[in-house]
Amino acid sequence: MIELLEPLSEESDIGQFLSRRGEGLHHLALRVDDVVAALADAPSHGLKLVDKAPRPGSRGTLVGVVDPGREDGVLVQYVQDR
């Protein structure tokens, strides 16, 4: 699934992201069976935790975000269906 986002205002999260970094990929979402386990395993693969615990995501999911430290700023989001 591809989700395209457009800011509702320059002050919105997406508006601020675009003004800092310009257009492009914001994050890559990966479906996982267990977000808690994926977050716990992430540092062993060199990923920095943005979320230390899962939080509610869209469409009734649980999500957790990690930063792979890429220069382009693309984040990785783990997504678990509930």
For each residue, the residues with C-beta under 8 A, 3 or more apart:
1:
2:
3:
4:
5: 14 26
6: 14
7: 10 12 14 15 18
8: 12 14 15
9: 12 15
10: 7 15 16 19
11: 15 16
12: 7 8 9 15 16
13: 16 17
14: 5 6 7 8 17 18 26
15: 7 8 9 10 11 12 18 19
16: 10 11 12 13 19 20
17: 13 14 20 21 26
18: 7 14 15 21 22 23
19: 10 15 16
20: 16 17
21: 17 18 24 73
22: 18
23: 18
24: 21 72 74
25: 28 72 74
26: 5 14 17 74 75
27: 65 74 75 76 77
28: 25 74 75 76 77
29: 63 76 77 78 79
30: 38 76 77 78 79
31: 79 80 81
32: 35 37 38 78 79 80
33: 37 80
34: 37 38 80
35: 32 38 39 54 62 63 64 78 79 80
36: 39 40 53 54 64
37: 32 33 34 40 41
38: 30 32 34 35 41 42 64 78
39: 35 36 42 49 51 52 53 54 64 66 78
40: 36 37
41: 37 38 44 45
42: 38 39 45 47 49 66
43: 46 47 48 49
44: 41
45: 41 42
46: 43 68 69
47: 42 43 66 67 68 69 76
48: 43 66 67 68 69
49: 39 42 43 52 64 66 67
50: 64 65 66 67 75
51: 39 54 55 63 64 65 66
52: 39 49
53: 36 39 64
54: 35 36 39 51 62 63 64 80
55: 51 62 63 64
56: 61 62 63
57: 60 61 62 63 77 79
58: 61
59:
60: 57 81 82
61: 56 57 58 79 80 81 82
62: 35 54 55 56 57 79 80 82
63: 29 35 51 54 55 56 57 77 78 79 80
64: 35 36 38 39 49 50 51 53 54 55 77 78
65: 27 50 51 75 76 77 78
66: 39 42 47 48 49 50 51 75 76 77 78
67: 47 48 49 50 75 76
68: 46 47 48 74 75 76
69: 46 47 48
70: 73 74
71:
72: 24 25
73: 21 70
74: 24 25 26 27 28 68 70
75: 26 27 28 50 65 66 67 68
76: 27 28 29 30 47 65 66 67 68
77: 27 28 29 30 57 63 64 65 66
78: 29 30 32 35 38 39 63 64 65 66
79: 29 30 31 32 35 57 61 62 63
80: 31 32 33 34 35 54 61 62 63
81: 31 60 61
82: 60 61 62
